[in-house]
C-alpha cells in the first residue's frame, strides 16, 4: 500500500520525521509533502539534509519528499487565508486518488489545519489525520534543535543519540489517528 503524507512544518522538524516513522509501519511506499511558510526556511534546509541521511533512512525508509512554500508568512487576514487555501487545494488535487492520504496536523496554526481538513473532505479523498504528541518539554526540543542546526550547518555528523533525541523525541511520542 502507498500513502501520501501531508504535513505543515512548524516549530520542530521532529513532527515530520515522527510521522514518517509512523507511516513506515503501515505503508510500503510514502510520498512526503511538506508545506511551509517563509518563516521556517531554515528548518526546511535542515529537514532536506536530514531526510537524506543513512541513519534516518534506516528508520523511515526511502521516502520521496516534495517541499511546497506557502506564499504567506502567517495567516492574519482573509486574503492570507484564501492564499493558503488555494495552495493547499492545488497540492491536494495533485495527489494520486489511489493512495491513502495522511494529514499530519501537528504543525502550523489551527486555522491551517481546519482548512486542510476541509479541502480533503470536499475533494473526497480517503485517509487519516494524525497528531504527533511529543512528551519532551518544548525547551528541551528547542535546545536540541539549536545543537542539531549548528552541526548540520557546519557539516558535522550527527550522533545516533542526537537523531533519536531531536527527530524522534527520544522515542517518547504518541500518534493519535482518526479517519477522514
PyMOL commands that set and color helices and strands:
alter all, ss='L'
color gray80, all
select helices_A, chain A and resi 14-26+38-50+54-60+78-93+110-123+138-153+160-167+169-171
alter helices_A, ss='H'
color red, helices_A
select strands_A, chain A and resi 2-8+29-36+64-69+100-104+127-134+173-179
alter strands_A, ss='S'
color yellow, strands_A
deselect
rebuild
show_as cartoon
